Amino acid sequence: MKTDETTAVAPGMKGKAGSVSNEAVRPFQYHASQEDLDDLKRRILATRWPQKETVNDQSQGPRLATLKALADYWGNKYDWRKVEAKLDAWPQFITEIDGLDIHFIHVRSKHENAKPIIVTHGWPGSIIEQLKIIGPLTDPTAHGGKAEDAFHVVIPSIPGYGFSGKPTTTGWGPARIAAAFVTLMKRLGYEKFFAQGGDWGALITDLMAVQSPENVLGMATNFPIGTPAELEKAAFGGASAPPNLTAEEKIAYDELKTFTSTFPLQILFSIHPQSMLGTADSPISLATMFLNHDQPSMAMISRIFAGQTEGLTKDDILDNITLTWLTNTAISGCQIYWENKYDFFSAQGVKVPVVVSAFPDEVFHAPKHWVEQAYPKMVYYKKHNMGGHFAAWEQPALLVQDLREGFRSLR
């Protein structure tokens, strides 16, 4: 790996910048200024609240009581410095690819014959989602696994997210990001590697496999897609379900048909992402947007802030939101929806071996035989009985198990 002694500069971080070549890989750390953290707390505690929703469920979106509980914890008890310590525990870097700085975590395993893997997050996410799987993947013997299951782990921040650069011109859609991430892996000395992703990371991972099958040894997804193209078109067009669908296929079809009403924010992002620019000025507006990703996740987060214990903690949720606030990447993170030109739910033409993790609280439930058609070289499929859209974050042990077992035959 190419390195130098220059530390990349970010607002509030410790370090000094110097002149480096475009392909240099620069060490990186971030520490928010106390002024920024004090300003965040002031804004949270000064929130002007609206009236309560007129229903007793979340059909109108995030509930007032949930956001008030979140604000109380965020403004009075939350400690950002704890997540900085977590990030500092792992080697972080920045390198310029295609004119844009790409931030990433890179952890090499101590185990001989470890295989490289790149893991890509989605929206409204960040590298924080994947922190829980780094140790088990790089050091399996310390986490109930075998040395032969070890990986060298690379976790990049999608352009416009976290510590990566924010695109200032159009064109940074999933295909360009996929190409950049293949370049990243090659720059790190990994000519052949595995890849995994969920949400936007799933589409980016699919496209990495399609663009560079000679480099991607195999891919894994926790957002298995693969709707037949004609069904996706009909569903998004509002057509009634074809009469010949099975009960399972009918459920999937209806999920697609109601997508525009179930995911109003995502539809808005794809048309007018700048409509959310107020999230750059109000932390509670940002939190409200992030909570409104999907109904099962929103319900889980509501239960967490009501005092229940689930896959995530209050800190997990606020770590991700606070990172976005401090880096002012709410709007730049939405731009990928506007940039995307792919049919998100239909097959992309992946020909490499594929590992699939299917979780019950996912936002879309593609029948297994649709997934098999989309990924003709699928080598592993596991349907879990718990977990949702953000697998590495919510159920890291289950995802790690799938990656170990699924890729074992491909090493």
Secondary structure, 3 states (H helix, E strand, C coil): CCCCCCCCCCCCCCCCCCCCCCCCEEECCCCCCHHHHHHHHHHHHCCCCCCCCCCCCCCCCCCHHHHHHHHHHHHHCCCHHHHHHHHHCCCEEEEEECCEEEEEEEECCCCCCCEEEEEECCCCCCHHHHHHHHHHHHCHHHCCCCHHHCEEEEEECCCCCCCCCCCCCCCCCHHHHHHHHHHHHHHCCCCCEEEEECCHHHHHHHHHHHHCCCCEEEEEECCCCCECHHHHHHHHCCCCCCCCCCHHHHHHHHHHHCHHHHCHHHHHHHHCHHHHHHHHCCHHHHHHHHHCCCHHHHHHHHHHHCCCCCCCCHHHHHHHHHHHHHHCCHHHHHHHHHHCCCCCCECCCCCCCEEEEECCECCCCCCHHHHHHHCCCEEEEEECCCCECCHHHHCHHHHHHHHHHHHHHHC
